[in-house]
Amino acid sequence: MTQPYSATRNRTRNLVSKVPQITIYFWVVKLLTTAMGESTSDYLVYHINPYVAVILGFIGFVVALALQFTAKKYIAWVYWLFVVMVAIFGTMVADVTHIVLGVPYYASTIAFAIILTLVFTTWYKVEGTLSIHSITTRRREVFYWAAVLATFAMGTATGDMTAMTFHLGYLPSGILFIVLFLLPGVGYILFRLNPIFAFWFSYVMTRPLGASFADWFGKPKNITGLGYGDGIVTAVFTVLIVIFVGYLTVSKRDVQREGARRGYRNEFGRS
């Protein structure tokens, strides 16, 4: 039977996967980047002109985006540099929505959740899968990063909402998000929860989880923080990210294997 034109076109544009294999290293670095993005954004906004900070964040975001989209394969430092810039710029977008535009945290959380839902809905309607193992076409890569950016903006607003609007404080909020982060994994192991849903649910939770602990370490004691300062927190998390990403760059422990990707697509979505 003749293949539809769209299927043929997508096959000719297939890329080598440009996202990492999901391992413990992925989750560790992801949490580090969310924490570092929160503290870096806050440090820049409060130590230089906030408009200049946002412009610098946007420039860094665009440069990292260009590096990721022009790369021909997964390169650990390029991928994680883009994630870091998404974390920093995504935090700025969420903060501007609240501070400059005056949108309450609960309203921005709902708005970003709607945007994320629209991204996922459109992605699934067009591609038939939300699997991270299926990011082998340019269009899927665009959907993937749109979802990532939306998760960061929504996660930032959610973490601030629980800490400030609901008055939980940073540490209790962090503990709450630890539970929510681990819950899908437990559901997957014990109850065979859909792995794609489990992945994305945990992925969304990494943002408020990392941000809550970054704020707990960095913010003053009078607002439930430990008072170490955003600059020190940023420096510590940056060093940790460099160490882990350097290890992954050398070891290639997180490079996806073609056979594993093919099997995953066949089981959970069309290729």
C-alpha positions, -999 to 999 in steps of 0.1 A, spaced: 0 0 0 13 35 -8 24 54 23 7 88 29 27 118 18 31 131 54 45 98 66 70 97 37 80 133 43 86 127 80 106 96 73 130 115 50 135 142 76 143 118 104 171 129 127 194 111 151 177 115 185 189 147 201 175 141 236 191 119 263 183 85 275 162 87 307 185 75 335 192 86 371 217 111 357 189 127 336 168 134 367 198 146 388 209 171 362 173 182 355 168 190 392 201 208 394 192 230 363 158 239 377 173 250 410 201 268 393 177 285 369 156 298 398 186 312 418 203 327 387 172 345 375 166 360 409 203 370 413 204 387 379 170 405 383 179 419 418 216 427 412 214 444 378 187 463 359 158 439 357 151 449 320 188 442 312 186 409 330 156 398 310 172 409 277 204 389 286 183 359 295 165 361 262 198 364 243 212 334 261 180 315 254 182 323 216 219 313 214 214 280 232 183 273 211 204 279 179 231 255 191 206 228 200 186 230 167 217 231 145 234 202 162 232 170 142 229 146 172 226 146 210 255 165 225 253 166 263 267 201 270 246 216 241 214 199 253 219 209 290 230 244 281 196 249 264 178 234 294 197 258 317 187 288 296 151 276 294 152 274 332 166 309 335 144 325 309 113 305 318 117 317 354 120 353 342 88 349 321 69 336 350 82 363 373 74 391 348 39 377 345 35 381 383 56 411 392 53 434 362 18 424 349 4 418 384 -11 384 376 -16 364 408 4 331 411 -28 310 410 -39 326 378 -5 323 361 -3 287 372 -37 280 356 -27 299 324 6 281 320 -12 248 327 -36 255 299 -8 264 275 10 232 284 -21 212 279 -26 228 244 10 219 235 6 183 246 -28 180 229 -15 194 196 16 174 198 -3 141 203 -29 150 176 -2 157 150 23 130 159 4 103 178 29 101 206 44 121 234 73 98 239 107 114 245 122 84 227 104 95 195 121 129 191 136 120 157 120 147 134 124 184 134 87 189 141 87 166 171 118 185 184 99 217 182 69 202 201 93 188 227 110 221 235 77 240 235 65 215 261 97 219 281 94 257 281 58 255 292 67 232 320 93 256 333 70 286 333 41 266 349 64 249 375 79 283 385 44 298 391 33 266 409 62 266 433 57 303 441 20 297 446 25 270 472 52 289 490 38 324 490 0 323 481 -7 292 502 19 303 528 36 269 530 71 283 529 100 270 508 109 238 526 74 224 531 67 232 494 99 213 484 88 183 505 54 184 488 69 184 454 93 156 463 62 134 470 45 145 438 78 139 418 81 104 431 44 94 429 43 86 392 74 64 395 56 44 422 25 42 401 45 30 372 62 3 392 33 -9 412 3 -2 390 17 0 355 9 36 351 14 48 315 52 55 313 48 85 291 23 101 314 45 92 344 75 108 328 59 141 319 41 144 353 74 139 371 91 162 346 67 190 354 73 185 391 110 189 388 106 226 382 88 236 414 108 210 433 142 224 423 130 260 426 116 254 461 149 241 474 169 268 456 147 294 473 150 277 506 188 278 504 191 313 490 163 334 504 164 354 537 153 338 569 124 362 573 107 346 543 114 310 554 148 306 536 182 298 551 198 330 539 228 318 520 221 342 491 212 335 454 247 342 442 262 314 463 234 290 455 239 297 418 276 291 420 272 258 438 246 244 415 265 256 384 296 237 396 275 205 402 260 208 367 294 212 351 307 181 369 277 159 359 274 171 323 312 168 319 309 132 331 281 125 307 300 141 278 329 118 283 311 86 293 281 90 270 261 71 295 229 90 284 231 85 247 200 67 234 204 34 217 186 30 183 172 -4 192 157 9 224 142 39 207 126 17 180 111 -7 206 97 22 226 80 38 196 64 5 185 50 -1 220 37 34 229 32 53 196 36 54 159 70 62 145 
